């Protein structure tokens, strides 16, 4: 009986030590992308004035977006040190929040991402580019003065992106 009580005591002591002992620190939970509307989008562009900017609109349900996103991440790594700012904007609905989190966890973007605020989709799109129907992916290029100088609807080719980026960067160095 004494031996059994001793074994039970040791088992309880080991369990208590495991629970109370130092635990591996959990990585900080990533915050969801900040929600933006048309006005916040314009403020975002103002924040980057003086730098060339590439803004990509994407959604988790968009297959070409999923194909293109890793390339955008590579471009951000390659041209970021030269001054290019890359920004992503998720067009997912609130019901797709979990999918959006998984998308970002999978692709680990090195650039900031935002999320379109629900409602007024048409006004949001038209404030970005008059006539934009909402087709995705959609990428817009802005020069250092904040002027939109080009766009790509649908999945773009890396060569086309790089040519535009080099133009933006060379114009910024003058």
Helices and strands as residue ranges (DSSP letters): H 2-20, E 34-36, H 38-47, E 53-58, H 63-80, E 85-90, G 94-96, H 97-107, E 112-116, H 121-128, E 138-142, E 148-153, H 158-172
